[in-house]
């Protein structure tokens, strides 16, 4: 019996053991599945929470940049260049303020803020907490710091959304774009003239300017402004066939992001607002007006030209005593003869010459895209005004008007409207003809000789492969009823002369002689010595040649084929 009980006990224990062993195995299998499920659930939960967090973060970011209501009075349309680069853009910004009456735990709050803003002066912040009801902790806060602040959950921290007008190119287009005021209204440049369109439109406004070309031209102007120590400078590059302005630079310029109140007259737009007596660049108009009236041909001879003539109490002389007394009409232009130009203008007469200058836009105010355009003086043309105007003195105009006049002379004689705002249908000029057929070619041929012949005054602009033609202009600036020694140096060019596509004008305001530059760089190989001048042939011509050499490849690949 005892053996049976012993066996039973053993068997029972065996069974119990087996059962327990088996049960333990099931538990292990079950726990494995449960564990895997649990891990999956945790991962899923974490992932879900992460997605929610990301969604929340994206929503926050979206709120910063893209949730501006369509009806907002603060919105302004973006402005882009011809290639889609942003020149002006409306963005949203977050300022974080601190409402001191809502602070529950100052020590905790300050500790948290020190982690987020380690570089801030917290002694100053503590003083503000004690003395102010509200102050801004941080303006234009980054997305990262905005998130960190929101995670604090402190109701004393108050985010404020604001709309900002940003200018990614900074100074590059300042005189074109202009500025806005604190109420988001344009006060100058395109921001002002296109204000209503910018406030009402949601689509970007596309301009004709090219960011890369603008950059290169401005860079060269800055370089040579330093070399020649000029007070200011300006340049405009325009398509002669449709008036599209690819670049407009005026120096000094400014950063529109800083919203400075610029009252210094030095900061005027020298292309559109500044008026200047531009000197010998006007001689091409004298030549063209006589051709247009069929009073001369390029080979018409002018004999026994004196070295000087007198008009009333003023004496007019040649800038260069080496100019021959016998010249053709074309040679007068190429050699830049003053007396010969007077004789050509006298053939045209005051009324017809003035009318010609008005018809090509040189003495007529242009209706332009920006409002900063100088008014045009209505000159009375007598015999002395006729004489001085023939070589660019006694009449003042803008660089913009000058560019328009040269564009008309170069494009076959058709009127052209300079523009900064791109229009899809503005591919080819179909405006009325201003000068007679064939005259344009004669003028352009003469301009080419000014650059590529020994007698011409613009040989420094003879850049290989670009067929540049142009006219120099050196003018003394009027001051107190007489002319000072300060000069306005201009080079107005067209290229390529075989099929004119562009007009490019460079102006330097009061350049000085630069012996070091010419002796060390321009003539570094030959040890050249000679008389140094600060005339246009030595300054603005040099700048124009360097610029065209740099921008030429861009023009050849992107623009010449479009309009040809």
Order of alpha helices (4+ residues) and beta strands (2+ residues): alpha-beta-beta-alpha-alpha-beta-alpha-beta-alpha-alpha-alpha-beta-alpha-beta-beta-alpha-beta-beta-beta-beta-alpha-alpha-alpha-alpha-alpha-alpha-beta-beta-beta-alpha-alpha
